[in-house]
């Protein structure tokens, strides 16, 4: 009879610990998903900013070698991510493609100028920085005109800022909720062991001796939950890349590594800390309070 009761008790304990691990894993999975969304949103914002073009038109009498030298100088500018030289012929082909007809035959001459398409780094893709960059360029005698769309730059930056604030606010709320959920899951698991904790205390075991195995189990459960969450996240990323190949341009594996490490550390910390709080609570209770 005693063996049957012990076996049943052991099965119940194992079931509780398994449910605890999967509960932690599901919460950490949501945290990891939110982290991936934040990374993709940030990289998408940078991608949009870095694809805004600033057209630098050079003097009509400028030699191609001088324009290429100017391009080389721009490539070394801290504001600039990349540049593209657009010759008169390339500009004509691009315009013909847009218009759908050969305007050179109609005009008898190519009226377009040589230019350099400049793509700025995301940090400098705002009107204040672009205006400073424009002033620097206009000091060069080769540069005739610098064109970009200030209203479009403002609109993009305002929208991206608003979206980022909403996502960050949602992330902060979600992290708080996640911590509360993991804490409650672990408290329920420790609650099932309250009589064991009190029995060990009654036979003379010290508080640190009682805490140690529970704390180790809590850390272990947090680690297992984090690993399960990471495996699911990796699978989700693989499926997303398979279905939407364009996502590759927004992905940075270093950032993914930081998110996965954060999930592991968060799982270990919350599980360990929640276990410590729960065990300490039952250590302070009187015997009659265990039945409440």
N, C-alpha and C positions, 0 to 999 in steps of 0.2 A: 504493500500500500504506500509506504513511504517512498519507495523507488518510483512508483507511478506518479506521485505528487511532485517529486524532484524532476522527473522527466518532463511533466507538463509545465512546471515552472520554468525549466530551462528553455523549452520551446517558445513559451510566451515571451521570455526575455530576448531570445534570438529574433523573434518576429518584431518586437518593439525596436530593437537596434537596427534591423533591416529597414523598417519603415522610417526610422530617424534618418538613416543615410540617404534614402531616396527623397525624403522630404527636404533635406539640406541640398541635395543635388538639383532638385527642381527649382528651388529658390535661387541658387547660384547660377543655374542655367539662364534664368530670366535676367539676372544681373549681367551675365556675360553677353547675352543678346543685346541688352541695352548698350553695353560698352562697344560692341561691334557696330551698332547703329550710329553711335556718337562718332566713332572713327570714320565710318563711311561718309557721314554728313560733313565732317570737317574736311575730309579729302575732296569731297564733291565741291564744297565751297571754294577750296584752293584751286581745283581744276577749272572751275568757272572763271575765277579771277585771273588765272594765268593764261586763259585763252582770250582775254580781252585785248584787242590789238590797238597799238598806237602807230599811226602811219606817219613816217618821217619822209617828206618829199624834199629832194635835193634840187639844186640849181640845174636848169636845163643844159647849161654848158659844161657841167661837171663830167670829168672823165670817169670811166668805169673803175679804173684802178684806185682813184681817189675815193669813190663811193664804197668800194670794198674795204679800203683802209678805215673809213668811218665806221663801217659795220664791225670791223675787228675791234675798234675802240669801244663800241657799244656793247659788244660781248663781254668786255672786261668791266663794265659799269655795275656797281653793286645793286642797282635797281633792276637790272635786266636778267631775265631767265633765258631767253633765246631771241634770235633775230632771223629774218629771212630777206634776202636781197631780191627785189622785184625789178627786173629790167623792163625797158619800154615794150619789148616784144612779149614778155610774159604778162605784163599788165594788159596789153592789147588782147591776148588770147583769153585771159580771164573775163574781160569785159565782153568780148564776142560771145563767150559761153553764156554769160548772164543775159545778154540782149537777144541772142539767138540769130544774129545776123552780122555780116562783115561790114562794120562801120568805116573801116579804113578805105575800102573801095569807094564808098559813098563820099568820104571827105577828101580822099586822095593823099592823105598824110596821117601819120600817127601822132595825135596831139598829147599823148600821155607822157608823164615824166617818170624818171627812175625814182624808186622809193625803197625804203627799208621798213618792213613790218616788224615792230618791236613788241615782244610779249614780256610783261613785267612779272616779277615775283609777287606772290600773293600778298605779302606784307605791304607792298608798295602800290597795290591796285586800288588806289583811292584818289579822289580829286586833288587833295592837298599835295600828295607825293608826285602825282603826274604833272601838276603845274610846276613844281620845282624842277622836275626832270625836263619839262618842256623849255623852261627858261635857260637851263644849261645848254640844251641842244641849239636853241636859236642864236646863241653866241658864236656858233661855228659858221663860218662864211659859206660852207657848202649847203647848209640846211636852209631851204626856202620856206617851208611850212611844216607844222606839226599838227596833225588832226586826230581827234578822238571824240567820243560822245560822253560829255560830262553827265548828262541826265541819266544815261544808261548805267554809268558807273555808280552814281548815287543810288539808283533804284536797286541794283544788284546788291550793293553793300547793306542797304537798309533792310531788304528782305532776308538776306542771309543772317544779319544780326538778330532780327526778330525770331527767325526759326531756331537759331542757336540757343537763345535765351529760353524759349519754350522747352526745347529738348533737355537743357541743363536743369531746369526746374523740375521737369518730370523725372529726370534721373535722380535728383536729390530726394524727392518724395519716395521713389521706388526703393532706393537704398535703405531708407529708414524703415519702410514696410518690410523689406527683406530681413533686416536685422531682427525686427519684432517677431516675424514668422519663425525664423530659425531658433530664436530664444524660446518661444513657446513650445516648439517641437521637442527641444532638448529638455525643457522643464517637465514635460509630460513623461519623457523617457526616464528621467531621474525619479519622478514621483512614484513610478512602479517599483523602485528600489529603496523607498524610504525606510521600510522596516529593516532591510539589510543594513543600511547606514546606521540606524539607531541601535541595532543588535551589536554591531562592531564597536560602537561607542560605549555600550553598556559593559562589554567584556574588557574594557580598558585600552582599546586602540586609540592612538593619538589622532587629532584632526588631520594632520598632514599625512599620516599613514592611510587614513580613510580616503582623503581627497585624491591621492596619487593615482590609483588605478582608474578612477572615474575620469580624472583629467586626461590621462593618456588615451582612454577610450574615446573621450570627446574630441581630442585632437585627431585621432585616427579616423573617426567618423567624418569629421570636417574635411580631411584630406581625401578620403574615398569619395565623398559627395562632390568635391571639386573636380576630381579626376573623371567621374562619370559625366559631369556637366561639360568638361572640356572635350571629351570624346564626342558628345552630341553636337557641340558647337563646331568642331572640325568637320563632322559629317554634314552639318547644315551649310557651312561655307563651301564644301565640295559640291553639294547639290546646287547651291546658288550660282557658283561659277560655271557649272555645267549647263544650267538653264539660261543664265545671263552672262555670256562671256565678256561683255563690256565692263563688268564689275572689276576686272583685273586692273584697269587703270586707276582705280580708287583704292587699291589694296596695298598695304605696307606690312610685311610680315614681322618687322621689328615691333610695330604697334600691336599686332596680334599677340606676339610673345608677351608684351607687357600686360595686356588684358588677361591672358591665361595665368600669368604669374599673380596678378591681382586677385583673380578668382580663387586661386589656391590659398594665398595669404588671408583673404577675407574669410574663406571657409574655415581655415585652421583657427584664426583669431576669434571669430564669433562663436564657433562651436566650443573652443576651449574656455573662453570667458563665460559663456552661458552655463556651461557645465559647472564651473567654479562657483558661480552665483547660486545655482540650484542646490549643489551639495552643501554649501555653507548655510543656506536657508534651512535645510532639513537637520543639519547638525545643531542648529540653535533651538529647534522645536522641542517641546516636552513630549513625553510618550503619548499622553491623552490627546495632544493636538494632531497626531498623525492620522487620527480617524476622521478628522473634519474634512 
